[in-house]
């Protein structure tokens, strides 16, 4: 039996396991199973590789998209440029190769909503997922700024320094933080929502709940809102292709 799985921390809620279970049933794939590898620390990763026979590939989620990279034998060019890995293929020779399918899923999901006035973006959060978002904006030629709790190199704004003008001038706002994920559904990034307009697109990488408080507050201001579900489906299918085709 071939094995695939999700590498992360506190991932019992995981979309991936349910998605692949349904996929295998629908497509009558009987030689592969998908499970969670819930690790307290990334240092346990080598033991997963060593002790899981027939492991063919892994998805990687919070908080290990960057931390897993030193353990890999090879990193695909795009994933290296992004600086984060969310898919690992284990070759026939047992080599670990890292890829990033987040950018593919994000770009394909966002593109249909973009209009000529969407000229600049804010990325809330600076973790592994935010790097794929930034890479995608570079590909699309859309300038972006990071927003974080604390000021450091490469961070344009802290949440405390976000003014209504900043919000008005950035008509794409992406939440790449876990704020608002179930069960903590009343949490949301602390931004001046009153400055959001019908010209804005708000995209939340979270998919559970379907409408986060971040999206709900945006919708109240007539913004276009997108949750993370379609992006996840697209990146999951891309990962499946990597495990099976390349």
N, C-alpha and C positions, 0 to 999 in steps of 0.2 A: 504493500500500500504506500503510494507516494504521500509525503506530508508537506503541507504548506502551513504558514501561520503568521500571526501578528506579534511583533515585538513592541512592548511598551510598558507602562506602569499604571496600575489601577485601570485596567481596560476591560473590566467585566461587561461594561455597557457596549462593547465594540460593535460597530457596524459591519466590519469586514467578515467576522465569523458568520454572522447571519446571512450576509450577502452571498458568500461563497457556498454556504450550505444550500441556499435556495437555488443558486446557479447549478450546482452539481445535481440536484434533484431534477430540475427542469431539463437539463441537457443530458441527463442519464450518464453522468460521469461517475463511475463506480470505483475507479482505482486511485482516487485522491481524497484526502481528508484535510480539513483546515482547523487549526486550534489556536488558542491564545498562549503566548509566552509572556507571562506577567512578571517582570523582573524588578526587584527592589533596587538593584544597581546594575549598571551596564557591565561591571566586572564579571557578572555571571554568564555573560553572552557566550564565551568560548565553551562553557560546559554544555550549553544548549546544543551547539553545533556538534560537539563530541558525542553527546548522549542521545541524540535523536536520529535513529536510522532512517534512511530514505527521505531526509529533508531536502526538498528541491528549491525552496524559496521562502522569503519572508517579506511581509510588509512591515514598515517601521513607523511608529507614531510617537507622540509626546511621551517622554522628553528625550528620546534617543536618536533623533534624525541627524544630529551632528556628532553626538558622542560615539555612535557606532562606527564612524568612518575609519578611525585608526585600526580597527580590527579586520578591515577588508583587504583582500589581495589586490583588487583593482577597482577603480572608480571611473565610471563612464564620464566622457568629456563634459557633458551638460551638467551632470550632478556635481562634478568638481567645480565648474564655474559657479553653480548655485551655492555650493558649500553645505549641502544637506542631501541625505539619502533617505528615500522612503520605500525603496524596493531593493531586495537583495536576491540575486540569482545564485544558486549553488551549482557549479558546473559538474559535468561527469567526472572531472578530475578532482572535485572537492574544493575548487577555488571559489572564493566569495567575491562576487562582482556587484558593486553598488550602482543604482540608477535613481533618477528622480522622475516620478510621473505626476507629481503635484502640479508642476507648471503646465503640463499638457491638459490636465483636468480643469485647472483654473482658467486657462486661456480660452478653451473651447466653450466653457460655461459663460464667461463674461462677455466675449466678443459680440454676440447678438444684441446685447443691451447698450453697446457703446454708440454714442452720437457725436457729431462734430464738436459740440461744446464740452465734451468730456476731455479736458486738456491736462488735468493734473490730479494726482492721487495722494491720499494719506493711507499709510499702512500702520494700523494699531498693533503694537507688539513687535518683538524682534527675535522670536524663536526660529526654529528650523523651517516652519511653514512660511514664515514671512519672507525668507530668502528666495523661495520659489516664486512668490508673488512679485518681489522686486525684479527678479530675472525676467519674468513675463512682461512687466511694464517696460523694461529696457527693450525687449523684442518688439513691443507694440509702439515704441517711441513716445511713451507717456511719462513725463517727469513725475517723480514720487518723493515723498518725505516720510521718514519713520517717526512714529510717536511712541515714547516710552515713559515709564514712571520717573526714570532718572536721566539726567543729562550725561551723555558720553559721546565719544567720537562717532560720527555718522548719524547721530540722532538730531533731527532738526527741531523737534518740539517735545516738551514734556506735556503731560495732560494739563498741568497747571498753567502752561503758557499758551494753550490753545484758545484763541479769541474767536469771536463770531466771524470776523473777517477771514481768518485762516480757513474756517469751515466753508465760507461762501466761495473762496478761491480754489477749493479742492473738491471737485464735484464727484469724485469717486472715493469712497471711504471703505476700507477693508478691515474687518476685525479678524486678526489672526491670533488673538489671545484666547485662552480657554474660558474667559469670563462670560457667564451666562449658560454654561453647559449644565445639563441636568445632573444632579438635583438642585443646583444653585441657580435656579431660573430667574431670580429677581436681581441678579448681578448684571452689570453691563459696564462697558468702558465709560469713563467719566469725561464726556465731551459736551460742548454746547449744542445740544440737539435742536434748540429753538432756531439755530441759524441754517438748518437743513431745509432745502426747498424741493419742489417737484423736478428740478434739474439734476438732483443728486441720484447717484446709484449707491446703495449700501449693500455690501456683500459680507456675509458672515460665514466663516469656514465651518462653524458649528452646524450640526444637523439634528441634534437632539437637545432641546425641543426644536420642532420644525420652525417656529417663529420665536426667536430670542427676544429679550427685552430691547436689545440694540436695534433689531429689525422693526419691532413694534413701534418704538419711538420714532424711527425714520418714516414708517408708513403713516403715522399720525401727521407728519409734515409733508405728506404726498410724495415722498421719495419712492423710486423703484427699489424693491428689496429682493435679494437673492440669498437663499441659504446654501449650506455646503453639500447638500445631498447629491446633486447632479455631478459636481466636481468629484465627489468620492466614487460614484459609480464609474465615471470615465477613467479615473486613475486606477481603479481596481481592474477594469478590463485591460488597460494598458499593461498593468503588472502581470496579468494572466498571459498576455501575449509575450511578454519578456521571458517568463518562466517556460513557455512552451515553444516559442518560435525562434528565439535568438540562440 
